[in-house]
Amino acid sequence: MTDRSRFDARGGGPIRGVARVPGDKSISHRAVMLGALANGVTEVTGFLPGTDTLATLAVFEQLGVQIERPADDRLIIHGVGLHGLSAPVAPLDMGNSGTGMRLMTGILAAQPFLTTLVGDHSLSRRPMGRVLDPLELMGACIDSESDQQGGKLPPLNFRPVRSLQGIDYRLPMASAQVKSCLLLAGLYALGTTRVTEPAPTRDHTERMLRGFGYEVVKQGSEVSLEGGGSLSSCNIHVPADISSATFPLIAALISPGSELVLEQVGINPTRDGVVHILRQMGAQIELINQREEGGEPVADLRVIGSALRGTRIGGERVAVAIDEIPALAVAAACATGITEIVDAAELRVKESDRIATTVAGLRALGIQVEERPDGMVIHGGQLRGGQVDAAGDHRLAMAFAVASLRADGPVEIFDCDNVVTSFPDFVPLMFGLGLNIYYGPRD
Ligand code: S3P
């Protein structure tokens, strides 16, 4: 346990009301990055003011980009062009954010100055070989730390190279972060950079590059671009984050008598796996007012308390619901029957080992769970009150808070401060909808 923060979640419900969860984290990171690298002024609305995305913003300020914040969720970014960044005077701190660090790695690999990227305790243990290895094939020069198995870890030190070379790269794992890192490096590379994915992953980088006037070619599982172009500023509206929406959504589903509308949620088909999986479990979720905003599909989600049944989550469904698996595990605990989660080994290298943390937390709340190398088997049952360790992982803390709605006593959740990375107003928003949740230091 790295801090003494605590949620005291005392159940409640039904979950009722209309809410808008904060802006999408993936899109907010990319909006700052592409806005900074574009020619001209980019205005962003709906930006997520979480500590992950604020770290990306601060990093670009250190790289000489002027960013105004007239309101919490609005940014005015004075782009400096692809070749306009300046050398920072100190290491760049990505905080808790794997997305921030891996995408920045693609950009910094191509800069004509020395830089260092660092992160917090959790990020410093996350694998970076997945981006460093292909970048080295492109000609980048990046030094890293290594773990006992020779895996590459932060901090990362970037040395200037004369130029990068485009590559044709088959991703060894389904990862939007690696794909995006290589596409960003590809903007600076000679020739074509082509990435082939083993399964579809979120495509916000490709969509946003097109929005900034950069041609990106998609053919089946391949995505490619030519280096040497430029980005033209544009205005970006960030939809509400479907990953954050998942917590009130599942809270409403598992609380009888609930009725909730979540407004303006991004339902990009590379992110909406959670809706399909929950429907397969018997959830009544309606997508209303479907439209497209700023190149991304959005809708309002209307959900009512529903009886859920166990299911199997595997294959291509996993990558398009990867961040929602801890919350889905809570839904599975409240369902009748068994839920099997497979093909999800990537969960082991997220902000925490999400398989181990989810299994331990559900067991602490009285649920029978079998741990597998690439997932888990959850037996739906009666949740007990108890104490769980979120292991500094924002999504685990929020998932266990939601679980308290079906527990027979209070749930205390420790090491939950990182909820501010993605959902800073989680506690007041959920409290307003009917979850009795309090935040405070551990006694
Ligand atoms: C993200 C990609 C996913 C996801 C992360 C955000 C992104 O990671 O888990 O929260 O914004 O590209 P991987 O690409 O490592 O699967």
Residues whose N, C-alpha, C, O or C-beta is under 5 A from the ligand:
A	BS01	S3P	S26 T99 A174 S175 A176 Q177 V178 I322 D323
